[in-house]
Amino acid sequence: MKYLAAYFLAKMGSKQGKPTADDVKKILTSVGIEVDEGRLTQVVEALNGKDLNELIEQGLQKMSTVPSGATAAVAAAVGGAAPAAGGESKEDTKAAEKEEAAEESDEDLGFGLFD
């Protein structure tokens, strides 16, 4: 993916419209990414001469057929939300709330998106 993104950036910024492997490598190394020469060459050769808009459209069509897993998550949440047969005591509810709060606090791990 990183090679593809760097190629697209190079193509959009290129006056000739045909980025080289060196152009893509320059972009990747400027942000500290180690470059695999074989993979870089493969990506550049496969994409040279192709229209970016067509490639994006083909990618969107392919992605529309991939299940996102959202329906499985919703089904699991709905199925898991059924109340217990005997009911829950206040202690059980408080314990569940504490556990849920602890899980939420672990998600951040102290790192922000723009830190």
Backbone as XML, in Angstrom:
<?xml version="1.0"?>
<chain id="A" units="angstrom">
  <residue number="1" name="MET">
    <atom name="N" x="0.807" y="-1.180" z="0.000"/>
    <atom name="CA" x="0.000" y="0.000" z="0.000"/>
    <atom name="C" x="0.859" y="1.255" z="0.000"/>
  </residue>
  <residue number="2" name="LYS">
    <atom name="N" x="1.946" y="1.231" z="0.777"/>
    <atom name="CA" x="2.777" y="2.430" z="0.855"/>
    <atom name="C" x="3.429" y="2.737" z="-0.489"/>
  </residue>
  <residue number="3" name="TYR">
    <atom name="N" x="3.775" y="1.716" z="-1.239"/>
    <atom name="CA" x="4.376" y="1.940" z="-2.559"/>
    <atom name="C" x="3.338" y="2.531" z="-3.521"/>
  </residue>
  <residue number="4" name="LEU">
    <atom name="N" x="2.132" y="2.037" z="-3.416"/>
    <atom name="CA" x="1.046" y="2.531" z="-4.260"/>
    <atom name="C" x="0.744" y="3.994" z="-3.945"/>
  </residue>
  <residue number="5" name="ALA">
    <atom name="N" x="0.661" y="4.315" z="-2.655"/>
    <atom name="CA" x="0.376" y="5.694" z="-2.256"/>
    <atom name="C" x="1.496" y="6.630" z="-2.699"/>
  </residue>
  <residue number="6" name="ALA">
    <atom name="N" x="2.733" y="6.203" z="-2.530"/>
    <atom name="CA" x="3.858" y="7.035" z="-2.948"/>
    <atom name="C" x="3.887" y="7.195" z="-4.464"/>
  </residue>
  <residue number="7" name="TYR">
    <atom name="N" x="3.532" y="6.145" z="-5.196"/>
    <atom name="CA" x="3.475" y="6.241" z="-6.657"/>
    <atom name="C" x="2.416" y="7.251" z="-7.083"/>
  </residue>
  <residue number="8" name="PHE">
    <atom name="N" x="1.240" y="7.184" z="-6.444"/>
    <atom name="CA" x="0.174" y="8.134" z="-6.774"/>
    <atom name="C" x="0.614" y="9.565" z="-6.495"/>
  </residue>
  <residue number="9" name="LEU">
    <atom name="N" x="1.295" y="9.781" z="-5.365"/>
    <atom name="CA" x="1.796" y="11.118" z="-5.060"/>
    <atom name="C" x="2.796" y="11.587" z="-6.109"/>
  </residue>
  <residue number="10" name="ALA">
    <atom name="N" x="3.706" y="10.697" z="-6.495"/>
    <atom name="CA" x="4.706" y="11.054" z="-7.496"/>
    <atom name="C" x="4.054" y="11.356" z="-8.838"/>
  </residue>
  <residue number="11" name="LYS">
    <atom name="N" x="3.043" y="10.576" z="-9.184"/>
    <atom name="CA" x="2.368" y="10.786" z="-10.462"/>
    <atom name="C" x="1.605" y="12.107" z="-10.457"/>
  </residue>
  <residue number="12" name="MET">
    <atom name="N" x="0.967" y="12.425" z="-9.371"/>
    <atom name="CA" x="0.215" y="13.676" z="-9.295"/>
    <atom name="C" x="1.146" y="14.887" z="-9.325"/>
  </residue>
  <residue number="13" name="GLY">
    <atom name="N" x="2.348" y="14.749" z="-8.788"/>
    <atom name="CA" x="3.286" y="15.864" z="-8.761"/>
    <atom name="C" x="4.243" y="15.891" z="-9.919"/>
  </residue>
  <residue number="14" name="SER">
    <atom name="N" x="4.184" y="14.901" z="-10.788"/>
    <atom name="CA" x="5.129" y="14.802" z="-11.899"/>
    <atom name="C" x="4.649" y="15.595" z="-13.100"/>
  </residue>
  <residue number="15" name="LYS">
    <atom name="N" x="5.556" y="16.329" z="-13.688"/>
    <atom name="CA" x="5.206" y="17.088" z="-14.890"/>
    <atom name="C" x="5.178" y="16.183" z="-16.122"/>
  </residue>
  <residue number="16" name="GLN">
    <atom name="N" x="5.993" y="15.154" z="-16.116"/>
    <atom name="CA" x="6.014" y="14.234" z="-17.248"/>
    <atom name="C" x="4.884" y="13.213" z="-17.159"/>
  </residue>
  <residue number="17" name="GLY">
    <atom name="N" x="4.362" y="12.983" z="-15.966"/>
    <atom name="CA" x="3.279" y="12.030" z="-15.791"/>
    <atom name="C" x="3.740" y="10.587" z="-15.705"/>
  </residue>
  <residue number="18" name="LYS">
    <atom name="N" x="5.048" y="10.367" z="-15.642"/>
    <atom name="CA" x="5.586" y="9.008" z="-15.573"/>
    <atom name="C" x="6.653" y="8.953" z="-14.476"/>
  </residue>
  <residue number="19" name="PRO">
    <atom name="N" x="6.243" y="8.734" z="-13.224"/>
    <atom name="CA" x="7.241" y="8.694" z="-12.149"/>
    <atom name="C" x="8.157" y="7.484" z="-12.262"/>
  </residue>
  <residue number="20" name="THR">
    <atom name="N" x="9.380" y="7.676" z="-11.859"/>
    <atom name="CA" x="10.357" y="6.594" z="-11.863"/>
    <atom name="C" x="10.428" y="5.966" z="-10.481"/>
  </residue>
  <residue number="21" name="ALA">
    <atom name="N" x="11.137" y="4.870" z="-10.397"/>
    <atom name="CA" x="11.336" y="4.212" z="-9.105"/>
    <atom name="C" x="12.082" y="5.148" z="-8.156"/>
  </residue>
  <residue number="22" name="ASP">
    <atom name="N" x="12.984" y="5.955" z="-8.686"/>
    <atom name="CA" x="13.720" y="6.908" z="-7.849"/>
    <atom name="C" x="12.791" y="7.973" z="-7.271"/>
  </residue>
  <residue number="23" name="ASP">
    <atom name="N" x="11.804" y="8.412" z="-8.049"/>
    <atom name="CA" x="10.833" y="9.391" z="-7.553"/>
    <atom name="C" x="10.051" y="8.819" z="-6.372"/>
  </residue>
  <residue number="24" name="VAL">
    <atom name="N" x="9.602" y="7.598" z="-6.525"/>
    <atom name="CA" x="8.821" y="6.943" z="-5.471"/>
    <atom name="C" x="9.710" y="6.682" z="-4.253"/>
  </residue>
  <residue number="25" name="LYS">
    <atom name="N" x="10.935" y="6.263" z="-4.494"/>
    <atom name="CA" x="11.873" y="5.994" z="-3.404"/>
    <atom name="C" x="12.168" y="7.266" z="-2.623"/>
  </residue>
  <residue number="26" name="LYS">
    <atom name="N" x="12.290" y="8.371" z="-3.321"/>
    <atom name="CA" x="12.564" y="9.650" z="-2.663"/>
    <atom name="C" x="11.422" y="10.021" z="-1.712"/>
  </residue>
  <residue number="27" name="ILE">
    <atom name="N" x="10.198" y="9.779" z="-2.141"/>
    <atom name="CA" x="9.035" y="10.073" z="-1.291"/>
    <atom name="C" x="9.044" y="9.187" z="-0.051"/>
  </residue>
  <residue number="28" name="LEU">
    <atom name="N" x="9.262" y="7.898" z="-0.250"/>
    <atom name="CA" x="9.227" y="6.959" z="0.868"/>
    <atom name="C" x="10.345" y="7.216" z="1.868"/>
  </residue>
  <residue number="29" name="THR">
    <atom name="N" x="11.552" y="7.445" z="1.380"/>
    <atom name="CA" x="12.678" y="7.663" z="2.292"/>
    <atom name="C" x="12.577" y="9.009" z="3.006"/>
  </residue>
  <residue number="30" name="SER">
    <atom name="N" x="11.865" y="9.968" z="2.412"/>
    <atom name="CA" x="11.723" y="11.272" z="3.061"/>
    <atom name="C" x="10.925" y="11.185" z="4.353"/>
  </residue>
  <residue number="31" name="VAL">
    <atom name="N" x="10.107" y="10.151" z="4.495"/>
    <atom name="CA" x="9.331" y="9.958" z="5.725"/>
    <atom name="C" x="9.838" y="8.777" z="6.546"/>
  </residue>
  <residue number="32" name="GLY">
    <atom name="N" x="11.033" y="8.303" z="6.208"/>
    <atom name="CA" x="11.677" y="7.268" z="7.010"/>
    <atom name="C" x="11.247" y="5.849" z="6.734"/>
  </residue>
  <residue number="33" name="ILE">
    <atom name="N" x="10.692" y="5.577" z="5.562"/>
    <atom name="CA" x="10.266" y="4.218" z="5.225"/>
    <atom name="C" x="11.385" y="3.507" z="4.474"/>
  </residue>
  <residue number="34" name="GLU">
    <atom name="N" x="11.693" y="2.305" z="4.933"/>
    <atom name="CA" x="12.702" y="1.485" z="4.270"/>
    <atom name="C" x="12.102" y="0.910" z="2.988"/>
  </residue>
  <residue number="35" name="VAL">
    <atom name="N" x="12.853" y="0.953" z="1.903"/>
    <atom name="CA" x="12.334" y="0.574" z="0.584"/>
    <atom name="C" x="12.870" y="-0.788" z="0.163"/>
  </residue>
  <residue number="36" name="ASP">
    <atom name="N" x="11.953" y="-1.660" z="-0.270"/>
    <atom name="CA" x="12.304" y="-2.944" z="-0.858"/>
    <atom name="C" x="12.378" y="-2.719" z="-2.368"/>
  </residue>
  <residue number="37" name="GLU">
    <atom name="N" x="13.581" y="-2.760" z="-2.917"/>
    <atom name="CA" x="13.799" y="-2.425" z="-4.331"/>
    <atom name="C" x="12.990" y="-3.310" z="-5.275"/>
  </residue>
  <residue number="38" name="GLY">
    <atom name="N" x="12.886" y="-4.586" z="-4.968"/>
    <atom name="CA" x="12.139" y="-5.508" z="-5.826"/>
    <atom name="C" x="10.665" y="-5.154" z="-5.894"/>
  </residue>
  <residue number="39" name="ARG">
    <atom name="N" x="10.088" y="-4.895" z="-4.741"/>
    <atom name="CA" x="8.670" y="-4.546" z="-4.698"/>
    <atom name="C" x="8.430" y="-3.187" z="-5.355"/>
  </residue>
  <residue number="40" name="LEU">
    <atom name="N" x="9.344" y="-2.250" z="-5.121"/>
    <atom name="CA" x="9.218" y="-0.921" z="-5.719"/>
    <atom name="C" x="9.238" y="-1.007" z="-7.239"/>
  </residue>
  <residue number="41" name="THR">
    <atom name="N" x="10.182" y="-1.769" z="-7.779"/>
    <atom name="CA" x="10.279" y="-1.937" z="-9.225"/>
    <atom name="C" x="9.018" y="-2.588" z="-9.784"/>
  </residue>
  <residue number="42" name="GLN">
    <atom name="N" x="8.510" y="-3.576" z="-9.079"/>
    <atom name="CA" x="7.301" y="-4.277" z="-9.511"/>
    <atom name="C" x="6.112" y="-3.321" z="-9.582"/>
  </residue>
  <residue number="43" name="VAL">
    <atom name="N" x="5.944" y="-2.490" z="-8.565"/>
    <atom name="CA" x="4.822" y="-1.554" z="-8.533"/>
    <atom name="C" x="4.944" y="-0.520" z="-9.647"/>
  </residue>
  <residue number="44" name="VAL">
    <atom name="N" x="6.135" y="0.043" z="-9.813"/>
    <atom name="CA" x="6.329" y="1.078" z="-10.836"/>
    <atom name="C" x="6.088" y="0.510" z="-12.232"/>
  </residue>
  <residue number="45" name="GLU">
    <atom name="N" x="6.608" y="-0.673" z="-12.500"/>
    <atom name="CA" x="6.408" y="-1.290" z="-13.820"/>
    <atom name="C" x="4.928" y="-1.608" z="-14.068"/>
  </residue>
  <residue number="46" name="ALA">
    <atom name="N" x="4.236" y="-2.047" z="-13.042"/>
    <atom name="CA" x="2.821" y="-2.410" z="-13.202"/>
    <atom name="C" x="1.933" y="-1.186" z="-13.417"/>
  </residue>
  <residue number="47" name="LEU">
    <atom name="N" x="2.322" y="-0.042" z="-12.855"/>
    <atom name="CA" x="1.453" y="1.130" z="-12.909"/>
    <atom name="C" x="1.813" y="2.142" z="-13.987"/>
  </residue>
  <residue number="48" name="ASN">
    <atom name="N" x="3.022" y="2.118" z="-14.490"/>
    <atom name="CA" x="3.416" y="3.094" z="-15.503"/>
    <atom name="C" x="2.529" y="2.987" z="-16.736"/>
  </residue>
  <residue number="49" name="GLY">
    <atom name="N" x="2.065" y="4.144" z="-17.185"/>
    <atom name="CA" x="1.233" y="4.196" z="-18.377"/>
    <atom name="C" x="-0.242" y="4.014" z="-18.117"/>
  </residue>
  <residue number="50" name="LYS">
    <atom name="N" x="-0.641" y="3.822" z="-16.865"/>
    <atom name="CA" x="-2.055" y="3.622" z="-16.549"/>
    <atom name="C" x="-2.640" y="4.915" z="-16.001"/>
  </residue>
  <residue number="51" name="ASP">
    <atom name="N" x="-3.937" y="5.102" z="-16.236"/>
    <atom name="CA" x="-4.640" y="6.286" z="-15.774"/>
    <atom name="C" x="-5.027" y="6.109" z="-14.309"/>
  </residue>
  <residue number="52" name="LEU">
    <atom name="N" x="-4.685" y="7.083" z="-13.472"/>
    <atom name="CA" x="-4.972" y="6.998" z="-12.039"/>
    <atom name="C" x="-6.469" y="6.926" z="-11.754"/>
  </residue>
  <residue number="53" name="ASN">
    <atom name="N" x="-7.252" y="7.684" z="-12.480"/>
    <atom name="CA" x="-8.702" y="7.671" z="-12.250"/>
    <atom name="C" x="-9.303" y="6.299" z="-12.524"/>
  </residue>
  <residue number="54" name="GLU">
    <atom name="N" x="-8.829" y="5.636" z="-13.570"/>
    <atom name="CA" x="-9.316" y="4.287" z="-13.876"/>
    <atom name="C" x="-8.895" y="3.303" z="-12.787"/>
  </residue>
  <residue number="55" name="LEU">
    <atom name="N" x="-7.653" y="3.425" z="-12.301"/>
    <atom name="CA" x="-7.173" y="2.539" z="-11.243"/>
    <atom name="C" x="-7.986" y="2.715" z="-9.963"/>
  </residue>
  <residue number="56" name="ILE">
    <atom name="N" x="-8.290" y="3.958" z="-9.633"/>
    <atom name="CA" x="-9.082" y="4.221" z="-8.433"/>
    <atom name="C" x="-10.485" y="3.646" z="-8.591"/>
  </residue>
  <residue number="57" name="GLU">
    <atom name="N" x="-11.088" y="3.829" z="-9.752"/>
    <atom name="CA" x="-12.429" y="3.299" z="-10.010"/>
    <atom name="C" x="-12.447" y="1.773" z="-9.909"/>
  </residue>
  <residue number="58" name="GLN">
    <atom name="N" x="-11.435" y="1.120" z="-10.465"/>
    <atom name="CA" x="-11.361" y="-0.336" z="-10.382"/>
    <atom name="C" x="-11.210" y="-0.783" z="-8.926"/>
  </residue>
  <residue number="59" name="GLY">
    <atom name="N" x="-10.407" y="-0.058" z="-8.170"/>
    <atom name="CA" x="-10.221" y="-0.385" z="-6.760"/>
    <atom name="C" x="-11.505" y="-0.232" z="-5.963"/>
  </residue>
  <residue number="60" name="LEU">
    <atom name="N" x="-12.256" y="0.837" z="-6.244"/>
    <atom name="CA" x="-13.525" y="1.047" z="-5.547"/>
    <atom name="C" x="-14.526" y="-0.056" z="-5.869"/>
  </residue>
  <residue number="61" name="GLN">
    <atom name="N" x="-14.547" y="-0.498" z="-7.136"/>
    <atom name="CA" x="-15.452" y="-1.586" z="-7.509"/>
    <atom name="C" x="-15.085" y="-2.873" z="-6.774"/>
  </residue>
  <residue number="62" name="LYS">
    <atom name="N" x="-13.795" y="-3.140" z="-6.661"/>
    <atom name="CA" x="-13.358" y="-4.346" z="-5.950"/>
    <atom name="C" x="-13.688" y="-4.269" z="-4.472"/>
  </residue>
  <residue number="63" name="MET">
    <atom name="N" x="-13.504" y="-3.091" z="-3.893"/>
    <atom name="CA" x="-13.763" y="-2.938" z="-2.463"/>
    <atom name="C" x="-15.242" y="-3.028" z="-2.131"/>
  </residue>
  <residue number="64" name="SER">
    <atom name="N" x="-16.097" y="-2.691" z="-3.081"/>
    <atom name="CA" x="-17.533" y="-2.751" z="-2.811"/>
    <atom name="C" x="-18.013" y="-4.189" z="-2.668"/>
  </residue>
  <residue number="65" name="THR">
    <atom name="N" x="-17.265" y="-5.156" z="-3.165"/>
    <atom name="CA" x="-17.657" y="-6.556" z="-3.053"/>
    <atom name="C" x="-17.081" y="-7.232" z="-1.817"/>
  </residue>
  <residue number="66" name="VAL">
    <atom name="N" x="-16.203" y="-6.547" z="-1.086"/>
    <atom name="CA" x="-15.581" y="-7.119" z="0.094"/>
    <atom name="C" x="-16.462" y="-6.852" z="1.307"/>
  </residue>
  <residue number="67" name="PRO">
    <atom name="N" x="-16.829" y="-7.911" z="2.050"/>
    <atom name="CA" x="-17.633" y="-7.679" z="3.247"/>
    <atom name="C" x="-16.815" y="-6.927" z="4.291"/>
  </residue>
  <residue number="68" name="SER">
    <atom name="N" x="-17.440" y="-5.971" z="4.935"/>
    <atom name="CA" x="-16.712" y="-5.133" z="5.885"/>
    <atom name="C" x="-16.708" y="-5.693" z="7.297"/>
  </residue>
  <residue number="69" name="GLY">
    <atom name="N" x="-17.558" y="-6.641" z="7.586"/>
    <atom name="CA" x="-17.614" y="-7.214" z="8.918"/>
    <atom name="C" x="-18.533" y="-6.449" z="9.848"/>
  </residue>
  <residue number="70" name="ALA">
    <atom name="N" x="-19.068" y="-5.337" z="9.398"/>
    <atom name="CA" x="-19.950" y="-4.536" z="10.243"/>
    <atom name="C" x="-21.227" y="-5.298" z="10.577"/>
  </residue>
  <residue number="71" name="THR">
    <atom name="N" x="-21.745" y="-6.064" z="9.632"/>
    <atom name="CA" x="-22.968" y="-6.809" z="9.900"/>
    <atom name="C" x="-22.728" y="-7.896" z="10.934"/>
  </residue>
  <residue number="72" name="ALA">
    <atom name="N" x="-21.563" y="-8.510" z="10.929"/>
    <atom name="CA" x="-21.247" y="-9.533" z="11.923"/>
    <atom name="C" x="-21.122" y="-8.901" z="13.301"/>
  </residue>
  <residue number="73" name="ALA">
    <atom name="N" x="-20.525" y="-7.721" z="13.367"/>
    <atom name="CA" x="-20.372" y="-7.041" z="14.655"/>
    <atom name="C" x="-21.729" y="-6.626" z="15.208"/>
  </residue>
  <residue number="74" name="VAL">
    <atom name="N" x="-22.616" y="-6.147" z="14.351"/>
    <atom name="CA" x="-23.953" y="-5.747" z="14.788"/>
    <atom name="C" x="-24.721" y="-6.971" z="15.267"/>
  </residue>
  <residue number="75" name="ALA">
    <atom name="N" x="-24.636" y="-8.065" z="14.539"/>
    <atom name="CA" x="-25.333" y="-9.286" z="14.929"/>
    <atom name="C" x="-24.820" y="-9.801" z="16.273"/>
  </residue>
  <residue number="76" name="ALA">
    <atom name="N" x="-23.526" y="-9.743" z="16.488"/>
    <atom name="CA" x="-22.957" y="-10.189" z="17.756"/>
    <atom name="C" x="-23.394" y="-9.287" z="18.891"/>
  </residue>
  <residue number="77" name="ALA">
    <atom name="N" x="-23.447" y="-7.991" z="18.647"/>
    <atom name="CA" x="-23.871" y="-7.049" z="19.684"/>
    <atom name="C" x="-25.332" y="-7.241" z="20.029"/>
  </residue>
  <residue number="78" name="VAL">
    <atom name="N" x="-26.156" y="-7.455" z="19.031"/>
    <atom name="CA" x="-27.586" y="-7.665" z="19.281"/>
    <atom name="C" x="-27.792" y="-8.977" z="20.006"/>
  </residue>
  <residue number="79" name="GLY">
    <atom name="N" x="-27.118" y="-10.023" z="19.580"/>
    <atom name="CA" x="-27.258" y="-11.322" z="20.232"/>
    <atom name="C" x="-26.712" y="-11.313" z="21.645"/>
  </residue>
  <residue number="80" name="GLY">
    <atom name="N" x="-25.642" y="-10.588" z="21.883"/>
    <atom name="CA" x="-25.034" y="-10.550" z="23.218"/>
    <atom name="C" x="-25.750" y="-9.611" z="24.161"/>
  </residue>
  <residue number="81" name="ALA">
    <atom name="N" x="-26.680" y="-8.803" z="23.663"/>
    <atom name="CA" x="-27.358" y="-7.818" z="24.503"/>
    <atom name="C" x="-28.606" y="-8.370" z="25.163"/>
  </residue>
  <residue number="82" name="ALA">
    <atom name="N" x="-28.913" y="-9.626" z="24.947"/>
    <atom name="CA" x="-30.117" y="-10.211" z="25.553"/>
    <atom name="C" x="-29.957" y="-10.243" z="27.063"/>
  </residue>
  <residue number="83" name="PRO">
    <atom name="N" x="-30.999" y="-9.868" z="27.821"/>
    <atom name="CA" x="-30.905" y="-9.846" z="29.281"/>
    <atom name="C" x="-30.816" y="-11.264" z="29.834"/>
  </residue>
  <residue number="84" name="ALA">
    <atom name="N" x="-30.192" y="-11.367" z="30.986"/>
    <atom name="CA" x="-30.059" y="-12.669" z="31.645"/>
    <atom name="C" x="-31.424" y="-13.112" z="32.166"/>
  </residue>
  <residue number="85" name="ALA">
    <atom name="N" x="-31.633" y="-14.415" z="32.227"/>
    <atom name="CA" x="-32.933" y="-14.947" z="32.626"/>
    <atom name="C" x="-33.275" y="-14.592" z="34.068"/>
  </residue>
  <residue number="86" name="GLY">
    <atom name="N" x="-32.306" y="-14.635" z="34.956"/>
    <atom name="CA" x="-32.555" y="-14.360" z="36.366"/>
    <atom name="C" x="-32.443" y="-12.895" z="36.707"/>
  </residue>
  <residue number="87" name="GLY">
    <atom name="N" x="-32.059" y="-12.063" z="35.800"/>
    <atom name="CA" x="-31.853" y="-10.648" z="36.086"/>
    <atom name="C" x="-30.484" y="-10.437" z="36.692"/>
  </residue>
  <residue number="88" name="GLU">
    <atom name="N" x="-30.062" y="-9.202" z="36.760"/>
    <atom name="CA" x="-28.749" y="-8.888" z="37.306"/>
    <atom name="C" x="-28.917" y="-8.056" z="38.571"/>
  </residue>
  <residue number="89" name="SER">
    <atom name="N" x="-28.011" y="-8.293" z="39.500"/>
    <atom name="CA" x="-28.031" y="-7.481" z="40.710"/>
    <atom name="C" x="-27.301" y="-6.171" z="40.438"/>
  </residue>
  <residue number="90" name="LYS">
    <atom name="N" x="-27.403" y="-5.234" z="41.367"/>
    <atom name="CA" x="-26.712" y="-3.956" z="41.211"/>
    <atom name="C" x="-25.204" y="-4.153" z="41.180"/>
  </residue>
  <residue number="91" name="GLU">
    <atom name="N" x="-24.690" y="-5.118" z="41.952"/>
    <atom name="CA" x="-23.248" y="-5.381" z="41.982"/>
    <atom name="C" x="-22.766" y="-5.879" z="40.635"/>
  </residue>
  <residue number="92" name="ASP">
    <atom name="N" x="-23.540" y="-6.765" z="40.001"/>
    <atom name="CA" x="-23.168" y="-7.277" z="38.690"/>
    <atom name="C" x="-23.145" y="-6.148" z="37.663"/>
  </residue>
  <residue number="93" name="THR">
    <atom name="N" x="-24.125" y="-5.273" z="37.747"/>
    <atom name="CA" x="-24.204" y="-4.159" z="36.812"/>
    <atom name="C" x="-23.023" y="-3.218" z="37.001"/>
  </residue>
  <residue number="94" name="LYS">
    <atom name="N" x="-22.685" y="-2.906" z="38.263"/>
    <atom name="CA" x="-21.555" y="-2.016" z="38.555"/>
    <atom name="C" x="-20.247" y="-2.644" z="38.084"/>
  </residue>
  <residue number="95" name="ALA">
    <atom name="N" x="-20.073" y="-3.952" z="38.296"/>
    <atom name="CA" x="-18.858" y="-4.634" z="37.863"/>
    <atom name="C" x="-18.730" y="-4.592" z="36.345"/>
  </residue>
  <residue number="96" name="ALA">
    <atom name="N" x="-19.852" y="-4.779" z="35.661"/>
    <atom name="CA" x="-19.837" y="-4.737" z="34.194"/>
    <atom name="C" x="-19.499" y="-3.335" z="33.706"/>
  </residue>
  <residue number="97" name="GLU">
    <atom name="N" x="-20.033" y="-2.302" z="34.385"/>
    <atom name="CA" x="-19.739" y="-0.926" z="33.999"/>
    <atom name="C" x="-18.270" y="-0.591" z="34.214"/>
  </residue>
  <residue number="98" name="LYS">
    <atom name="N" x="-17.689" y="-1.065" z="35.335"/>
    <atom name="CA" x="-16.271" y="-0.830" z="35.603"/>
    <atom name="C" x="-15.407" y="-1.503" z="34.542"/>
  </residue>
  <residue number="99" name="GLU">
    <atom name="N" x="-15.761" y="-2.732" z="34.196"/>
    <atom name="CA" x="-15.000" y="-3.467" z="33.187"/>
    <atom name="C" x="-15.084" y="-2.751" z="31.846"/>
  </residue>
  <residue number="100" name="GLU">
    <atom name="N" x="-16.263" y="-2.271" z="31.494"/>
    <atom name="CA" x="-16.452" y="-1.547" z="30.238"/>
    <atom name="C" x="-15.642" y="-0.252" z="30.230"/>
  </residue>
  <residue number="101" name="ALA">
    <atom name="N" x="-15.638" y="0.457" z="31.340"/>
    <atom name="CA" x="-14.871" y="1.705" z="31.445"/>
    <atom name="C" x="-13.377" y="1.422" z="31.326"/>
  </residue>
  <residue number="102" name="ALA">
    <atom name="N" x="-12.917" y="0.323" z="31.930"/>
    <atom name="CA" x="-11.501" y="-0.037" z="31.845"/>
    <atom name="C" x="-11.120" y="-0.361" z="30.407"/>
  </residue>
  <residue number="103" name="GLU">
    <atom name="N" x="-12.007" y="-1.054" z="29.686"/>
    <atom name="CA" x="-11.731" y="-1.380" z="28.288"/>
    <atom name="C" x="-11.637" y="-0.119" z="27.452"/>
  </residue>
  <residue number="104" name="GLU">
    <atom name="N" x="-12.530" y="0.824" z="27.700"/>
    <atom name="CA" x="-12.516" y="2.071" z="26.940"/>
    <atom name="C" x="-11.248" y="2.867" z="27.204"/>
  </residue>
  <residue number="105" name="SER">
    <atom name="N" x="-10.783" y="2.873" z="28.441"/>
    <atom name="CA" x="-9.588" y="3.647" z="28.751"/>
    <atom name="C" x="-8.349" y="2.998" z="28.141"/>
  </residue>
  <residue number="106" name="ASP">
    <atom name="N" x="-8.345" y="1.700" z="27.963"/>
    <atom name="CA" x="-7.204" y="1.005" z="27.359"/>
    <atom name="C" x="-7.096" y="1.278" z="25.871"/>
  </residue>
  <residue number="107" name="GLU">
    <atom name="N" x="-8.202" y="1.646" z="25.230"/>
    <atom name="CA" x="-8.189" y="1.856" z="23.785"/>
    <atom name="C" x="-7.266" y="2.996" z="23.396"/>
  </residue>
  <residue number="108" name="ASP">
    <atom name="N" x="-7.192" y="4.060" z="24.191"/>
    <atom name="CA" x="-6.393" y="5.226" z="23.846"/>
    <atom name="C" x="-4.909" y="4.948" z="24.056"/>
  </residue>
  <residue number="109" name="LEU">
    <atom name="N" x="-4.551" y="4.258" z="25.143"/>
    <atom name="CA" x="-3.169" y="3.921" z="25.483"/>
    <atom name="C" x="-2.267" y="5.143" z="25.578"/>
  </residue>
  <residue number="110" name="GLY">
    <atom name="N" x="-2.853" y="6.309" z="25.768"/>
    <atom name="CA" x="-2.051" y="7.506" z="25.941"/>
    <atom name="C" x="-1.528" y="8.133" z="24.676"/>
  </residue>
  <residue number="111" name="PHE">
    <atom name="N" x="-1.907" y="7.609" z="23.531"/>
    <atom name="CA" x="-1.444" y="8.162" z="22.270"/>
    <atom name="C" x="-2.600" y="8.844" z="21.557"/>
  </residue>
  <residue number="112" name="GLY">
    <atom name="N" x="-2.378" y="10.070" z="21.154"/>
    <atom name="CA" x="-3.387" y="10.776" z="20.389"/>
    <atom name="C" x="-3.029" y="10.733" z="18.912"/>
  </residue>
  <residue number="113" name="LEU">
    <atom name="N" x="-3.980" y="11.008" z="18.090"/>
    <atom name="CA" x="-3.764" y="10.973" z="16.656"/>
    <atom name="C" x="-2.735" y="11.999" z="16.215"/>
  </residue>
  <residue number="114" name="PHE">
    <atom name="N" x="-2.726" y="13.159" z="16.865"/>
    <atom name="CA" x="-1.851" y="14.238" z="16.415"/>
    <atom name="C" x="-0.756" y="14.542" z="17.434"/>
  </residue>
  <residue number="115" name="ASP">
    <atom name="N" x="-0.459" y="13.610" z="18.340"/>
    <atom name="CA" x="0.624" y="13.832" z="19.316"/>
    <atom name="C" x="1.968" y="13.727" z="18.679"/>
  </residue>
</chain>
